[in-house]
Amino acid sequence: AVVSTQSTGALVPEKSKERAIWTLDKKTKPTGWDVEWGVEEDTALLVGVYEHGLGSWDQIIDDPKLKLADKVFRGESEGKPKASHLETRSEYLLKNLPKLVTAKSPSKKKKKRGKEEKTSPAKSSSSGAAAAAGRK
């Protein structure tokens, strides 16, 4: 990976198969560009930055799996976005990545399960009491 896992907060999957189906979980701020640009394009931009590096705009735009070639204006055309806009957008996305992706941390899940296990016996005994009361 060209972009270190430190800058992506290990939120962009390292394996290419996982990256192919990965997406941002939350909406991003509007761009105001001359093309429709949303979560799908922002996800592709982040994957492109992860794979090709920040600033490698030609490689990112030309990567067919990212599908950004028809979304970016090149050369002297007057539309937005251009490479400079992609850089600004990428910096925004990288800065806000932890807010845009729901981290699936196994350690947090284990803690929740532990709490559930501690409360489970109480639930089962109270449901057992309710069942016994229902039999009367």
ChimeraX commands (.cxc) that place a marker at each C-alpha (Angstrom):
marker #1 position 0.00,0.00,0.00 radius 0.5
marker #1 position 1.30,3.39,-0.94 radius 0.5
marker #1 position -0.60,5.24,1.79 radius 0.5
marker #1 position 0.46,3.97,5.17 radius 0.5
marker #1 position -2.07,2.34,7.43 radius 0.5
marker #1 position -1.21,5.09,9.90 radius 0.5
marker #1 position -2.72,7.78,7.67 radius 0.5
marker #1 position -5.79,5.68,6.86 radius 0.5
marker #1 position -6.09,4.58,10.46 radius 0.5
marker #1 position -6.08,0.95,9.26 radius 0.5
marker #1 position -9.68,1.60,8.13 radius 0.5
marker #1 position -9.07,0.93,4.43 radius 0.5
marker #1 position -8.72,-2.84,4.00 radius 0.5
marker #1 position -5.25,-4.09,3.13 radius 0.5
marker #1 position -6.45,-7.01,0.99 radius 0.5
marker #1 position -7.49,-6.05,-2.55 radius 0.5
marker #1 position -10.56,-8.35,-2.49 radius 0.5
marker #1 position -11.82,-6.60,0.66 radius 0.5
marker #1 position -11.05,-3.15,-0.82 radius 0.5
marker #1 position -13.10,-4.03,-3.89 radius 0.5
marker #1 position -16.27,-4.28,-1.76 radius 0.5
marker #1 position -15.35,-1.75,0.96 radius 0.5
marker #1 position -17.25,1.53,1.12 radius 0.5
marker #1 position -17.60,4.55,3.37 radius 0.5
marker #1 position -20.48,4.10,5.81 radius 0.5
marker #1 position -21.61,7.70,6.10 radius 0.5
marker #1 position -22.40,10.51,3.70 radius 0.5
marker #1 position -19.67,13.02,3.01 radius 0.5
marker #1 position -20.01,16.77,2.58 radius 0.5
marker #1 position -21.19,17.95,-0.86 radius 0.5
marker #1 position -18.51,18.92,-3.37 radius 0.5
marker #1 position -20.24,21.58,-5.46 radius 0.5
marker #1 position -18.50,20.11,-8.51 radius 0.5
marker #1 position -19.88,19.95,-12.04 radius 0.5
marker #1 position -20.43,16.18,-11.87 radius 0.5
marker #1 position -22.42,13.98,-9.54 radius 0.5
marker #1 position -20.05,13.01,-6.73 radius 0.5
marker #1 position -21.00,11.07,-3.63 radius 0.5
marker #1 position -19.98,8.27,-1.30 radius 0.5
marker #1 position -19.22,5.86,-4.16 radius 0.5
marker #1 position -16.78,8.30,-5.79 radius 0.5
marker #1 position -15.25,9.27,-2.44 radius 0.5
marker #1 position -14.70,5.59,-1.67 radius 0.5
marker #1 position -13.05,5.07,-5.07 radius 0.5
marker #1 position -10.86,8.13,-4.50 radius 0.5
marker #1 position -9.69,6.80,-1.12 radius 0.5
marker #1 position -8.97,3.37,-2.57 radius 0.5
marker #1 position -7.03,5.05,-5.38 radius 0.5
marker #1 position -5.00,7.09,-2.90 radius 0.5
marker #1 position -4.36,3.94,-0.87 radius 0.5
marker #1 position -3.21,1.96,-3.93 radius 0.5
marker #1 position -1.41,4.63,-6.00 radius 0.5
marker #1 position -0.48,7.32,-3.49 radius 0.5
marker #1 position -1.62,10.84,-2.70 radius 0.5
marker #1 position -0.82,13.02,-5.69 radius 0.5
marker #1 position -0.82,10.20,-8.28 radius 0.5
marker #1 position -3.94,11.64,-9.89 radius 0.5
marker #1 position -3.31,10.37,-13.43 radius 0.5
marker #1 position -2.89,6.81,-12.15 radius 0.5
marker #1 position -5.97,7.11,-9.96 radius 0.5
marker #1 position -8.09,8.58,-12.76 radius 0.5
marker #1 position -6.84,5.98,-15.27 radius 0.5
marker #1 position -7.45,3.00,-12.95 radius 0.5
marker #1 position -10.46,1.28,-14.59 radius 0.5
marker #1 position -11.68,-0.40,-11.41 radius 0.5
marker #1 position -12.11,2.99,-9.71 radius 0.5
marker #1 position -14.39,4.32,-12.50 radius 0.5
marker #1 position -13.32,7.94,-12.04 radius 0.5
marker #1 position -12.16,8.72,-15.61 radius 0.5
marker #1 position -15.53,10.17,-16.63 radius 0.5
marker #1 position -15.80,12.19,-13.43 radius 0.5
marker #1 position -12.61,14.27,-13.64 radius 0.5
marker #1 position -11.84,17.12,-16.03 radius 0.5
marker #1 position -8.35,17.10,-17.50 radius 0.5
marker #1 position -6.12,19.70,-19.03 radius 0.5
marker #1 position -7.50,23.15,-19.67 radius 0.5
marker #1 position -11.20,22.33,-19.47 radius 0.5
marker #1 position -13.16,24.59,-17.17 radius 0.5
marker #1 position -15.12,22.01,-15.19 radius 0.5
marker #1 position -14.61,20.65,-11.72 radius 0.5
marker #1 position -13.07,18.46,-10.39 radius 0.5
marker #1 position -9.52,18.60,-11.60 radius 0.5
marker #1 position -6.45,17.08,-9.96 radius 0.5
marker #1 position -6.14,19.99,-7.53 radius 0.5
marker #1 position -9.72,19.41,-6.39 radius 0.5
marker #1 position -9.03,15.71,-5.91 radius 0.5
marker #1 position -6.12,16.54,-3.64 radius 0.5
marker #1 position -8.25,18.82,-1.46 radius 0.5
marker #1 position -11.03,16.22,-1.37 radius 0.5
marker #1 position -8.59,13.43,-0.48 radius 0.5
marker #1 position -7.15,15.46,2.37 radius 0.5
marker #1 position -10.68,16.07,3.71 radius 0.5
marker #1 position -11.53,12.35,3.43 radius 0.5
marker #1 position -8.31,11.21,5.09 radius 0.5
marker #1 position -8.74,13.70,7.92 radius 0.5
marker #1 position -12.33,12.59,8.52 radius 0.5
marker #1 position -11.94,8.89,7.74 radius 0.5
marker #1 position -12.53,7.69,11.31 radius 0.5
marker #1 position -15.86,9.57,11.31 radius 0.5
marker #1 position -16.88,8.23,7.87 radius 0.5
marker #1 position -16.24,4.54,8.55 radius 0.5
marker #1 position -17.69,2.42,11.29 radius 0.5
marker #1 position -14.69,0.57,12.68 radius 0.5
marker #1 position -15.37,-3.07,13.32 radius 0.5
marker #1 position -13.09,-3.66,16.26 radius 0.5
marker #1 position -13.05,-7.24,17.53 radius 0.5
marker #1 position -11.88,-6.12,20.98 radius 0.5
marker #1 position -14.96,-3.92,21.43 radius 0.5
marker #1 position -17.25,-6.77,20.41 radius 0.5
marker #1 position -15.60,-9.10,22.92 radius 0.5
marker #1 position -16.14,-6.57,25.69 radius 0.5
marker #1 position -19.81,-6.27,24.78 radius 0.5
marker #1 position -20.18,-10.03,24.71 radius 0.5
marker #1 position -18.55,-10.23,28.12 radius 0.5
marker #1 position -21.09,-7.78,29.53 radius 0.5
marker #1 position -23.94,-9.72,27.93 radius 0.5
marker #1 position -22.64,-12.96,29.42 radius 0.5
marker #1 position -22.55,-11.40,32.87 radius 0.5
marker #1 position -26.15,-10.22,32.53 radius 0.5
marker #1 position -27.38,-13.38,30.81 radius 0.5
marker #1 position -27.78,-15.51,33.97 radius 0.5
marker #1 position -29.91,-12.79,35.54 radius 0.5
marker #1 position -32.04,-12.60,32.41 radius 0.5
marker #1 position -32.46,-16.35,32.25 radius 0.5
marker #1 position -33.38,-16.59,35.94 radius 0.5
marker #1 position -35.91,-13.77,35.61 radius 0.5
marker #1 position -37.35,-15.31,32.45 radius 0.5
marker #1 position -37.46,-18.63,34.31 radius 0.5
marker #1 position -39.36,-16.94,37.12 radius 0.5
marker #1 position -41.76,-15.45,34.59 radius 0.5
marker #1 position -42.28,-18.85,33.02 radius 0.5
marker #1 position -42.93,-20.39,36.45 radius 0.5
marker #1 position -45.39,-17.61,37.26 radius 0.5
marker #1 position -47.13,-18.24,33.95 radius 0.5
marker #1 position -47.59,-21.93,34.84 radius 0.5
marker #1 position -49.47,-21.18,38.07 radius 0.5
marker link #1:1,2 radius 0.2
marker link #1:2,3 radius 0.2
marker link #1:3,4 radius 0.2
marker link #1:4,5 radius 0.2
marker link #1:5,6 radius 0.2
marker link #1:6,7 radius 0.2
marker link #1:7,8 radius 0.2
marker link #1:8,9 radius 0.2
marker link #1:9,10 radius 0.2
marker link #1:10,11 radius 0.2
marker link #1:11,12 radius 0.2
marker link #1:12,13 radius 0.2
marker link #1:13,14 radius 0.2
marker link #1:14,15 radius 0.2
marker link #1:15,16 radius 0.2
marker link #1:16,17 radius 0.2
marker link #1:17,18 radius 0.2
marker link #1:18,19 radius 0.2
marker link #1:19,20 radius 0.2
marker link #1:20,21 radius 0.2
marker link #1:21,22 radius 0.2
marker link #1:22,23 radius 0.2
marker link #1:23,24 radius 0.2
marker link #1:24,25 radius 0.2
marker link #1:25,26 radius 0.2
marker link #1:26,27 radius 0.2
marker link #1:27,28 radius 0.2
marker link #1:28,29 radius 0.2
marker link #1:29,30 radius 0.2
marker link #1:30,31 radius 0.2
marker link #1:31,32 radius 0.2
marker link #1:32,33 radius 0.2
marker link #1:33,34 radius 0.2
marker link #1:34,35 radius 0.2
marker link #1:35,36 radius 0.2
marker link #1:36,37 radius 0.2
marker link #1:37,38 radius 0.2
marker link #1:38,39 radius 0.2
marker link #1:39,40 radius 0.2
marker link #1:40,41 radius 0.2
marker link #1:41,42 radius 0.2
marker link #1:42,43 radius 0.2
marker link #1:43,44 radius 0.2
marker link #1:44,45 radius 0.2
marker link #1:45,46 radius 0.2
marker link #1:46,47 radius 0.2
marker link #1:47,48 radius 0.2
marker link #1:48,49 radius 0.2
marker link #1:49,50 radius 0.2
marker link #1:50,51 radius 0.2
marker link #1:51,52 radius 0.2
marker link #1:52,53 radius 0.2
marker link #1:53,54 radius 0.2
marker link #1:54,55 radius 0.2
marker link #1:55,56 radius 0.2
marker link #1:56,57 radius 0.2
marker link #1:57,58 radius 0.2
marker link #1:58,59 radius 0.2
marker link #1:59,60 radius 0.2
marker link #1:60,61 radius 0.2
marker link #1:61,62 radius 0.2
marker link #1:62,63 radius 0.2
marker link #1:63,64 radius 0.2
marker link #1:64,65 radius 0.2
marker link #1:65,66 radius 0.2
marker link #1:66,67 radius 0.2
marker link #1:67,68 radius 0.2
marker link #1:68,69 radius 0.2
marker link #1:69,70 radius 0.2
marker link #1:70,71 radius 0.2
marker link #1:71,72 radius 0.2
marker link #1:72,73 radius 0.2
marker link #1:73,74 radius 0.2
marker link #1:74,75 radius 0.2
marker link #1:75,76 radius 0.2
marker link #1:76,77 radius 0.2
marker link #1:77,78 radius 0.2
marker link #1:78,79 radius 0.2
marker link #1:79,80 radius 0.2
marker link #1:80,81 radius 0.2
marker link #1:81,82 radius 0.2
marker link #1:82,83 radius 0.2
marker link #1:83,84 radius 0.2
marker link #1:84,85 radius 0.2
marker link #1:85,86 radius 0.2
marker link #1:86,87 radius 0.2
marker link #1:87,88 radius 0.2
marker link #1:88,89 radius 0.2
marker link #1:89,90 radius 0.2
marker link #1:90,91 radius 0.2
marker link #1:91,92 radius 0.2
marker link #1:92,93 radius 0.2
marker link #1:93,94 radius 0.2
marker link #1:94,95 radius 0.2
marker link #1:95,96 radius 0.2
marker link #1:96,97 radius 0.2
marker link #1:97,98 radius 0.2
marker link #1:98,99 radius 0.2
marker link #1:99,100 radius 0.2
marker link #1:100,101 radius 0.2
marker link #1:101,102 radius 0.2
marker link #1:102,103 radius 0.2
marker link #1:103,104 radius 0.2
marker link #1:104,105 radius 0.2
marker link #1:105,106 radius 0.2
marker link #1:106,107 radius 0.2
marker link #1:107,108 radius 0.2
marker link #1:108,109 radius 0.2
marker link #1:109,110 radius 0.2
marker link #1:110,111 radius 0.2
marker link #1:111,112 radius 0.2
marker link #1:112,113 radius 0.2
marker link #1:113,114 radius 0.2
marker link #1:114,115 radius 0.2
marker link #1:115,116 radius 0.2
marker link #1:116,117 radius 0.2
marker link #1:117,118 radius 0.2
marker link #1:118,119 radius 0.2
marker link #1:119,120 radius 0.2
marker link #1:120,121 radius 0.2
marker link #1:121,122 radius 0.2
marker link #1:122,123 radius 0.2
marker link #1:123,124 radius 0.2
marker link #1:124,125 radius 0.2
marker link #1:125,126 radius 0.2
marker link #1:126,127 radius 0.2
marker link #1:127,128 radius 0.2
marker link #1:128,129 radius 0.2
marker link #1:129,130 radius 0.2
marker link #1:130,131 radius 0.2
marker link #1:131,132 radius 0.2
marker link #1:132,133 radius 0.2
marker link #1:133,134 radius 0.2
marker link #1:134,135 radius 0.2
marker link #1:135,136 radius 0.2
view
